[in-house]
Amino acid sequence: KYDDTAYDVYVDRYSHRLKVNGLEHFVKGKRCLDLGCGNGNFCFALAREGAAESVGVDFGEKSIAFAERQRARLPEGSRVSFRVSTVYTLPFPDASFDFVIQNGVFHHLDDEDRAIREARRVLKPGGWFWYYTDGEGGISYDLWDRSVLLLRDVPIDLIRGVLLRLGVSVGK
């Protein structure tokens, strides 16, 4: 579905998203897992940002095959791999990843809680799970990224207070 140039645009976008959200330091030197990786774009962004290893899982066999073909374009020594799997039963031992991400996937699932429990199972104690999703009627990624930049220096308590006054739930 992508030529190399279009594919690289997505990798650039995801690499930018990691930086804008201040997550590149959580990735560097870490073992990372992308849940619902599709064609592997985010795995390549993780590798670009210094992940020691980037693993992607997706139930789409064609998507994984495409990602595997793209892997040949990576610099020598890049540790990126892909597996056909659902996010409900991951083929990894407990506590095997430092950083787990789902990028716009879980809101499509029948049992989101089950997928979250499985993500938690493979996450090391003290690791990070980045839950990035649009959800029903959600926001665009670019709007979110720009909002993060605008609000970066605003105290979190001020943001929470404004959201509460507007009647927005801050539980998540």
MONOR-V674065 format. One record per pair of residues at least 6 apart in sequence whose ideal C-beta (glycine too) atoms are under 8 Angstrom apart, sorted by the first residue. I is the first residue (numbers start at 0). J is the second residue. Records with the same first field share a line. If there is no record, write none. Layout:
# MONOR-V674065
I->J  J
This chain:
# MONOR-V674065
0->38  65
1->9  38
3->72
6->38  40  69
9->38  40
10->40  43  44  47
11->44
12->40  140
13->40  41  43  44  102
14->44  47  48
15->144
16->44  131  140  144
17->23  26  44  45  48
18->48
19->144  147  148
20->129  144  147
21->147  151
22->98  127  129
23->48  49
25->97  98  127
26->45  48  49  50  98
27->48  49  50
28->49  50  51
29->50  51  96  97  98
30->50  51  52  54  95  96  97  98
31->42  45  50  52  53  54  96  97  98  99  100
32->54  55  56  89  91  96  98  99  100  121
33->39  41  42  45  53  54  55  56  100  101  102
34->56  86  89  99  100  101  104  105  114  118
35->56  57  86  101  102  103  104  105
36->42  55  56  57  62  63  66  81
37->57  59  62  66
38->62  65  66  69
39->55  62  63  65  66  67  69  70  79  81
41->55  100  102
42->53  54  55  66  79  81
43->53  69  73  79
45->53  79  98  100
46->53  73  77  78  79
50->78  98
51->78
52->78  79  80
53->78  79  80
54->79  80  81  82  91  96
55->63  66  79  80  81  82
56->81  82  83  84  85  86  89  90
57->63  66  81  83  84
58->83  84  85  86
59->83
60->83
63->81  82  83
66->81
67->81
70->77  79  80  81
73->79
82->90
84->90
86->101  104  105  108  114  117  118
87->110  113  114  117
88->117
89->117  118  120  121
91->121
92->121
93->120  121
94->120  121  122  123  124
95->121  123
96->121  122  123  126
97->122  123  126  127
98->126  127  128  129
99->118  121  122  126  127  128  129
100->128  129  131
101->114  118  129  130  131  132
102->129  131  132
103->131  132  133  140
104->132
105->111  114  115  130  132
106->132  133  134  135  137
108->114
115->130
118->128
119->128
122->128
133->139  140
150->158
159->169
162->169
163->169
